[in-house]
């Protein structure tokens, strides 16, 4: 069983689903092998419930529609986590999966891991094996809700799949046994490498008046320089002074280069609430391409609706500079060799700084301006971290199959019950 709830989960789960299908194809071609066909059950908690925020990602990433949709929607952290737990418990009782895969650090991740850790399918206290994809990452900032989710989920999990060396070190320091930890690479990068060429054919640059897709495929010089901006963290957009400081930090860049801002719905709400419209140009989805091209000639921050995965990947891949508070985008820009400025005080992904293209600027306007200047003159494109090679999903499924076959986790917990033939 694989749980998704928010957009970053979809990019991380897609390679797992692909790896399960590949495993099953190989198994069916070798009927006398000791491998078993795996059955995946996809559960969408509905943490991101807007079609533009999640539905298009299923299409772009070729993920099948979820088998089960909890439809939780928005709410406070406590409300959302509690409602996911309540509804997910019913799903576990009905399906009784042998293994549960949770990804990332959102509320869905910790909520479903908690339910699986506490549930008992029978008198022998049988429960699913819990696997955490993207384990071990630490910002060491307990004020971040995601940090709390990460720590709790890791300590509940039976298998911990790590993306970078810092994750191994962190888990070791927290006393988690090394045999539970597997360094597999990064499933988000699996998705990026799978769809990178398709992104070259996206029409989004042409629609925004930034380049012709046919010419873009032949030469990056055919693209007008632009920066890409994403902001969504409550610590940045829910506090007026912080949000204003970030926008003022972008002012010098906005006078010399268009900034494309694919804005989260909550971010848009805060822009209106705080009276920050003066910083933005708004481009309507149905605006004529000639009008959009005219707008693109002017500098400033251009506010766009959330983009689908392929279109956003195209925007990120071809940007002169990316500015973000997203953890995943720090990783993707490192893989693409695109300079990145992170408008946060810390990162749980230090490899993007030590090996990649990322700079941590914080939210002070002067420090943001300084970081932008450094990145605009950057010549070093960094290096791709170890095992970010597109094979993380396959490594994870292989490790889980081996674990279920050799250790027979469910049998150990139930003192002799038969292990069924499926990873459900």
C-alpha positions as CSV (number, residue, x, y, z in Angstrom):
1,X,0.0,0.0,0.0
2,X,1.4,3.4,-1.0
3,X,0.1,6.6,0.5
4,X,0.1,10.0,-1.2
5,X,-1.4,13.2,0.0
6,X,0.4,16.3,-1.3
7,X,2.0,17.1,-4.7
8,X,5.6,16.3,-3.7
9,X,4.4,12.8,-2.7
10,X,3.3,12.1,-6.3
11,X,6.7,12.7,-7.8
12,X,8.3,10.4,-5.1
13,X,5.7,7.7,-5.5
14,X,5.6,7.4,-9.3
15,X,8.9,5.6,-9.5
16,X,7.8,3.1,-6.9
17,X,4.7,2.3,-8.9
18,X,6.8,1.9,-12.0
19,X,9.2,-0.4,-10.2
20,X,6.4,-2.6,-8.9
21,X,5.1,-3.0,-12.5
22,X,8.6,-3.8,-13.7
23,X,9.0,-6.4,-11.0
24,X,5.7,-8.0,-11.9
25,X,6.6,-8.2,-15.6
26,X,9.8,-9.9,-14.8
27,X,8.1,-12.3,-12.4
28,X,5.4,-13.3,-14.9
29,X,8.2,-14.0,-17.5
30,X,9.8,-16.4,-15.0
31,X,6.9,-18.5,-13.7
32,X,9.2,-20.9,-11.8
33,X,11.1,-18.2,-9.9
34,X,10.6,-17.7,-6.2
35,X,9.4,-14.1,-6.8
36,X,5.8,-13.2,-6.2
37,X,3.6,-10.8,-8.1
38,X,3.0,-7.6,-6.1
39,X,-0.3,-5.8,-5.8
40,X,-0.2,-2.1,-5.1
41,X,-3.0,-0.2,-3.5
42,X,-2.7,3.6,-3.9
43,X,-4.4,5.7,-1.2
44,X,-4.8,9.4,-1.7
45,X,-5.6,11.2,1.5
46,X,-6.7,14.3,-0.3
47,X,-4.4,16.6,1.7
48,X,-4.1,18.6,-1.5
49,X,-7.7,18.5,-2.8
50,X,-7.6,21.0,-5.6
51,X,-7.6,19.5,-9.1
52,X,-4.9,22.0,-10.2
53,X,-2.8,21.0,-7.2
54,X,-2.9,17.3,-7.6
55,X,-5.1,15.9,-10.4
56,X,-2.9,17.0,-13.2
57,X,0.1,15.4,-11.5
58,X,-1.4,12.0,-11.8
59,X,-1.8,12.5,-15.6
60,X,1.7,14.0,-16.1
61,X,3.4,11.3,-14.0
62,X,1.4,8.4,-15.5
63,X,0.2,7.4,-12.0
64,X,-3.1,5.3,-12.0
65,X,-6.0,6.8,-10.3
66,X,-5.9,6.0,-6.5
67,X,-7.7,2.9,-5.4
68,X,-8.9,4.8,-2.3
69,X,-9.5,8.5,-1.8
70,X,-9.9,9.7,1.8
71,X,-11.0,13.2,0.7
72,X,-9.7,14.8,3.9
73,X,-9.1,18.3,2.5
74,X,-7.6,21.3,4.4
75,X,-7.6,22.2,8.1
76,X,-5.2,22.9,10.9
77,X,-2.3,20.5,11.4
78,X,-4.2,18.8,14.3
79,X,-7.5,18.6,12.4
80,X,-5.9,17.3,9.2
81,X,-3.7,14.7,10.9
82,X,-6.5,13.4,13.1
83,X,-9.0,13.1,10.2
84,X,-6.4,11.3,8.1
85,X,-5.8,8.9,11.0
86,X,-9.5,8.2,11.6
87,X,-10.2,7.5,7.9
88,X,-7.0,5.6,7.2
89,X,-7.6,3.2,10.1
90,X,-10.8,2.0,8.4
91,X,-8.8,1.4,5.2
92,X,-6.1,-0.6,7.0
93,X,-8.7,-2.7,8.8
94,X,-10.4,-3.5,5.5
95,X,-7.3,-4.1,3.3
96,X,-4.9,-5.6,5.8
97,X,-1.8,-4.8,3.8
98,X,1.5,-6.5,4.5
99,X,3.5,-3.4,3.8
100,X,2.8,0.4,3.9
101,X,5.0,2.9,2.1
102,X,4.9,6.5,3.2
103,X,6.9,9.2,1.5
104,X,8.2,12.6,2.4
105,X,7.3,14.7,5.4
106,X,3.7,15.9,5.1
107,X,0.9,15.3,7.5
108,X,-0.3,12.3,5.5
109,X,3.1,10.7,6.1
110,X,3.1,10.8,9.8
111,X,-0.6,10.2,10.2
112,X,-0.6,7.0,8.2
113,X,2.6,5.7,9.8
114,X,1.1,6.3,13.3
115,X,-2.0,4.3,12.4
116,X,0.0,1.4,11.0
117,X,2.3,1.3,14.0
118,X,-0.6,1.1,16.4
119,X,-3.0,-1.2,14.6
120,X,-3.5,-4.9,15.3
121,X,-5.1,-7.0,12.6
122,X,-5.6,-10.0,15.0
123,X,-5.0,-11.3,18.5
124,X,-1.3,-11.8,17.6
125,X,-0.9,-8.0,17.0
126,X,0.0,-8.4,13.3
127,X,0.5,-5.1,11.6
128,X,2.0,-3.9,8.3
129,X,5.7,-3.4,7.7
130,X,6.2,0.4,7.6
131,X,8.7,1.8,5.0
132,X,9.6,5.5,4.9
133,X,10.9,6.9,1.6
134,X,13.1,10.0,2.1
135,X,14.1,9.1,5.6
136,X,16.7,10.7,7.8
137,X,16.5,14.3,6.5
138,X,16.9,16.9,9.3
139,X,16.7,20.7,9.4
140,X,17.2,20.6,13.2
141,X,14.4,23.2,13.4
142,X,11.6,21.7,15.5
143,X,9.4,24.7,14.8
144,X,8.9,23.3,11.3
145,X,5.9,21.0,11.2
146,X,7.7,18.9,8.6
147,X,10.6,18.3,10.9
148,X,8.3,16.9,13.6
149,X,6.7,14.7,10.9
150,X,10.1,13.4,9.7
151,X,11.4,12.5,13.2
152,X,8.3,10.7,14.3
153,X,7.9,8.8,11.0
154,X,11.5,7.6,11.0
155,X,11.2,6.3,14.6
156,X,8.0,4.4,13.7
157,X,9.4,2.8,10.5
158,X,10.8,-0.6,10.0
159,X,12.6,0.2,6.8
160,X,14.1,3.7,6.2
161,X,15.1,4.6,2.6
162,X,17.7,7.5,2.6
163,X,18.5,10.0,-0.2
164,X,21.8,11.3,1.0
165,X,24.7,10.6,3.4
166,X,23.4,13.1,5.9
167,X,20.3,11.0,6.4
168,X,22.4,8.0,7.3
169,X,24.4,10.1,9.8
170,X,21.3,11.5,11.4
171,X,19.6,8.2,11.9
172,X,22.7,6.7,13.3
173,X,23.0,9.6,15.8
174,X,19.3,9.0,16.8
175,X,20.1,5.4,17.6
176,X,18.2,3.7,14.7
177,X,19.7,0.3,13.9
178,X,21.8,0.4,10.7
179,X,20.1,-2.8,9.4
180,X,16.9,-0.8,9.0
181,X,18.5,2.0,7.0
182,X,19.1,1.7,3.2
183,X,20.9,4.3,1.1
184,X,18.9,4.1,-2.2
185,X,19.0,7.5,-3.9
186,X,16.2,9.9,-4.6
187,X,12.9,8.9,-6.2
188,X,12.1,12.5,-6.9
189,X,15.1,12.6,-9.1
190,X,14.0,9.3,-10.7
191,X,10.9,11.2,-11.9
192,X,12.9,14.2,-13.1
193,X,15.2,12.0,-15.2
194,X,12.2,10.1,-16.6
195,X,10.3,13.2,-17.8
196,X,13.2,15.6,-18.5
197,X,13.1,15.1,-22.2
198,X,9.3,15.3,-22.3
199,X,9.6,18.7,-20.6
200,X,11.6,20.0,-23.6
201,X,8.4,19.6,-25.6
202,X,6.2,21.6,-23.2
203,X,4.6,24.6,-24.8
204,X,4.7,26.6,-21.6
205,X,7.6,28.8,-22.6
206,X,6.0,29.8,-25.8
207,X,2.7,30.5,-24.1
208,X,4.5,32.8,-21.7
209,X,6.4,34.6,-24.5
210,X,9.7,33.3,-23.3
211,X,10.7,31.0,-26.2
212,X,9.6,28.8,-29.0
213,X,9.5,25.1,-28.0
214,X,10.9,23.9,-31.3
215,X,13.9,26.3,-31.0
216,X,14.3,25.6,-27.3
217,X,15.0,21.9,-28.1
218,X,17.9,22.9,-30.3
219,X,19.4,25.8,-28.4
220,X,19.0,27.2,-24.9
221,X,20.1,30.6,-26.4
222,X,16.6,30.9,-27.9
223,X,15.1,31.3,-24.4
224,X,14.7,34.8,-22.9
225,X,16.4,34.9,-19.5
226,X,13.9,34.6,-16.6
227,X,13.9,33.5,-12.9
228,X,11.4,31.1,-11.4
229,X,9.9,31.6,-7.9
230,X,8.0,29.4,-5.6
231,X,6.9,30.2,-2.0
232,X,4.5,28.2,0.0
233,X,5.8,27.6,3.6
234,X,3.6,29.2,6.3
235,X,6.7,30.7,8.0
236,X,7.2,32.7,4.8
237,X,3.8,33.6,3.4
238,X,1.6,33.7,6.5
239,X,3.7,36.4,8.2
240,X,3.3,39.8,6.5
241,X,6.7,41.2,7.5
242,X,8.6,38.1,6.3
243,X,6.6,37.9,3.0
244,X,7.3,41.6,2.4
245,X,11.0,41.2,3.2
246,X,11.3,38.4,0.6
247,X,9.5,40.4,-2.1
248,X,11.7,43.4,-1.4
249,X,14.7,41.1,-1.6
250,X,13.7,40.3,-5.1
251,X,13.3,43.9,-6.2
252,X,16.7,44.4,-7.9
253,X,16.3,41.1,-9.8
254,X,12.7,42.0,-10.9
255,X,14.0,45.2,-12.5
256,X,16.4,43.3,-14.8
257,X,14.7,39.9,-15.3
258,X,11.2,38.6,-15.4
259,X,10.3,36.5,-12.4
260,X,7.8,33.7,-13.0
261,X,5.9,33.0,-9.8
262,X,3.8,29.8,-9.9
263,X,1.8,30.5,-6.7
264,X,0.2,28.2,-4.2
265,X,-3.5,29.1,-3.5
266,X,-2.7,30.0,0.1
267,X,0.1,32.3,-1.1
268,X,-2.3,34.1,-3.5
269,X,-4.7,34.5,-0.6
270,X,-2.0,36.1,1.5
271,X,-0.9,38.5,-1.3
272,X,-4.4,40.0,-1.3
273,X,-4.8,39.9,2.5
274,X,-1.5,41.7,3.1
275,X,-2.0,44.2,0.2
276,X,1.1,43.1,-1.7
277,X,-0.5,43.2,-5.2
278,X,1.8,46.1,-6.2
279,X,4.7,43.6,-6.5
280,X,3.0,41.5,-9.1
281,X,1.8,41.3,-12.7
282,X,-1.1,38.8,-13.0
283,X,-1.3,36.7,-16.2
284,X,-4.7,35.2,-16.8
285,X,-4.9,31.6,-18.1
286,X,-7.0,32.6,-21.0
287,X,-4.9,35.7,-22.0
288,X,-3.9,35.8,-25.6
289,X,-0.4,34.8,-26.4
290,X,0.4,38.2,-28.0
291,X,-0.7,40.0,-24.9
292,X,1.4,37.6,-22.7
293,X,4.4,38.2,-24.9
294,X,4.0,41.9,-24.5
295,X,3.8,41.5,-20.7
296,X,7.0,39.4,-20.7
297,X,8.9,42.3,-22.2
298,X,8.3,44.2,-18.9
299,X,10.2,43.2,-15.8
300,X,8.6,42.3,-12.6
301,X,7.1,39.3,-10.8
302,X,4.5,37.5,-13.0
303,X,1.9,35.6,-11.0
304,X,0.8,32.3,-12.5
305,X,-1.6,29.6,-11.5
306,X,0.0,26.4,-10.2
307,X,1.6,24.5,-13.1
308,X,1.4,20.8,-13.9
309,X,4.5,18.7,-13.4
310,X,5.8,18.7,-17.0
311,X,5.3,22.4,-17.5
312,X,6.9,23.3,-14.2
313,X,9.8,21.0,-15.0
314,X,10.3,22.9,-18.3
315,X,10.2,26.2,-16.4
316,X,12.7,25.0,-13.8
317,X,15.1,23.4,-16.3
318,X,15.4,26.5,-18.5
319,X,15.4,29.2,-15.7
320,X,18.5,31.4,-15.2
321,X,17.8,31.2,-11.5
322,X,15.3,29.5,-9.2
323,X,14.2,31.0,-5.9
324,X,12.3,28.7,-3.5
325,X,11.4,27.6,0.0
326,X,10.7,24.0,-1.3
327,X,12.9,21.1,-0.3
328,X,12.2,19.1,-3.4
329,X,13.1,22.0,-5.7
330,X,16.5,22.4,-4.0
331,X,17.1,18.8,-5.1
332,X,15.8,19.1,-8.6
333,X,17.8,22.2,-9.3
334,X,20.9,20.5,-8.1
335,X,20.3,17.6,-10.5
336,X,19.6,20.0,-13.3
337,X,22.6,22.3,-12.6
338,X,20.4,25.3,-12.2
339,X,21.4,28.0,-9.6
340,X,19.0,28.0,-6.6
341,X,18.5,30.5,-3.8
342,X,16.6,29.0,-0.9
343,X,14.6,31.7,1.1
344,X,14.8,29.8,4.4
345,X,17.1,29.9,7.4
346,X,18.1,26.2,7.0
347,X,17.8,23.1,4.9
348,X,17.2,19.5,5.6
349,X,19.0,18.7,2.3
350,X,22.6,19.8,2.9
351,X,23.9,17.9,-0.1
352,X,22.3,20.5,-2.3
353,X,24.6,23.1,-0.8
354,X,27.8,21.0,-0.4
355,X,27.6,19.3,-3.8
356,X,24.9,21.1,-5.7
357,X,23.8,24.5,-6.8
358,X,22.0,25.8,-3.7
359,X,22.6,28.8,-1.5
360,X,20.7,29.3,1.8
361,X,19.8,33.0,1.9
362,X,17.2,33.2,4.7
363,X,14.4,35.8,4.5
364,X,16.3,39.0,5.1
365,X,16.0,41.2,2.0
366,X,19.7,42.2,1.9
367,X,20.9,38.6,2.3
368,X,18.5,37.6,-0.5
369,X,19.9,40.3,-2.8
370,X,23.4,39.2,-2.0
371,X,22.6,35.5,-2.7
372,X,21.0,36.4,-6.0
373,X,24.0,38.4,-7.0
374,X,26.3,35.4,-6.2
375,X,24.2,33.0,-8.1
376,X,23.8,35.1,-11.2
377,X,27.6,35.2,-11.5
378,X,28.0,31.5,-10.6
379,X,30.1,29.4,-12.9
380,X,30.2,26.1,-11.0
381,X,27.2,23.9,-11.8
382,X,27.9,21.5,-8.9
383,X,27.8,17.8,-9.0
384,X,25.0,15.3,-8.9
385,X,24.9,13.5,-5.5
386,X,25.7,9.8,-5.2
387,X,22.9,7.4,-6.4
388,X,20.8,10.2,-7.9
389,X,20.8,8.1,-11.0
390,X,17.1,7.2,-11.7
391,X,17.2,3.8,-10.0
392,X,16.0,4.6,-6.4
393,X,12.5,3.3,-7.0
394,X,13.8,-0.1,-8.2
395,X,16.2,-0.3,-5.3
396,X,13.4,0.4,-2.8
397,X,11.1,-2.3,-4.2
398,X,13.9,-4.8,-4.4
399,X,14.8,-4.2,-0.8
400,X,11.2,-4.5,0.4
401,X,10.7,-7.8,-1.6
402,X,13.9,-9.2,-0.1
403,X,12.9,-8.1,3.4
404,X,9.5,-9.7,3.2
405,X,10.9,-12.9,1.7
406,X,13.8,-13.4,4.0
407,X,12.7,-12.0,7.3
408,X,9.0,-12.8,6.9
409,X,8.0,-9.8,9.0
410,X,4.3,-10.6,9.2
411,X,5.0,-14.1,10.3
412,X,7.4,-13.0,13.0
413,X,4.7,-10.6,14.4
414,X,1.9,-13.2,14.3
415,X,4.0,-16.1,15.5
416,X,3.4,-18.4,12.6
417,X,0.7,-17.0,10.3
418,X,1.2,-17.5,6.6
419,X,2.8,-14.6,4.6
420,X,0.5,-13.9,1.7
421,X,1.9,-13.6,-1.8
422,X,1.3,-9.9,-2.3
423,X,2.8,-6.6,-1.2
424,X,-0.6,-4.8,-1.0
